[in-house]
């Protein structure tokens, strides 16, 4: 395999895992593992695997004292709030809705970065934000009889808050990525977030009846924990190191394609006119926000 093709395939695989994750989470949180309990399993196993990487590839394990507050903020925004609300929201809404709403993340990232870094906000960015929010509102308020969602409105709202939280994490984690290896940052962000997961998820995890799990449930759990968390994060980091953040980030647009295809086949969801209209608004909004200004 050509070396220049490997990072592209790795990032594509990461987004395929993310696309599968939407349906896998919905399946397993409806009757097998409650949302917060699933988060504890997901983050707990990932922490173990990230520390095992340190054994395989030895390096310095600590972090500097002056960076601890930022690591804590990254753990709260990138793991605790982000993951808890994402899984909970996904358990309530539809896979296609969640996959489309995740696309507003680059819009929020752009505006949070502009706010924290004091960058100018252009008219096109404001217009793009409006279109993205318009698409999100269309999904939140639209009725959708397909699938087995229990509370589409609340689930969609939680997914949006999750996207905002991740936008803050993305801005906060950048300086740490310049000081430490990306895997080292992830190891500590997940580790510092784990106690919060125990607080929210321990009671739910104790309620799980593992004897009810068949091959399908174990496969779903494996795809969520290993595929969409551990390997997906590593594949994305590999892509960023070889391709840069810009090219790697564009692969996020494949997630709704994968998620829609899987949800239609396995969960009985439908691709409606409202979803297509919302997708067009969100895609256009993201494009406008990321549009580079032409030199005068």
Secondary structure, DSSP 4 states (H G I P E B T S, - for coil): --HHHHHHHHHHHHHHHHHHHHHHHHHHHTTTS-HHHHHHHHHHHHHHHHHHHHHHS-------GGGHHHHHHHHIIIIIHHHHHHHHHHHHS-HHHHHHHHTTHHHHHHHHHHHHTT----HHHHHHHHHHHHHHHHHHHS---SS--S-HHHHHHHHHHHHHHHHHHHHHHHHHHHHS-HHHHHHHHHHHHHHHHHHHHHHHHHT--GGG--HHHHHHHHIIIIIIIIIHHHHHHHHHHHH-HHHHHHGGGGHHHHHHHHHHHHT-----HHHHHHHHHHHHHHHHHTPPPPP-
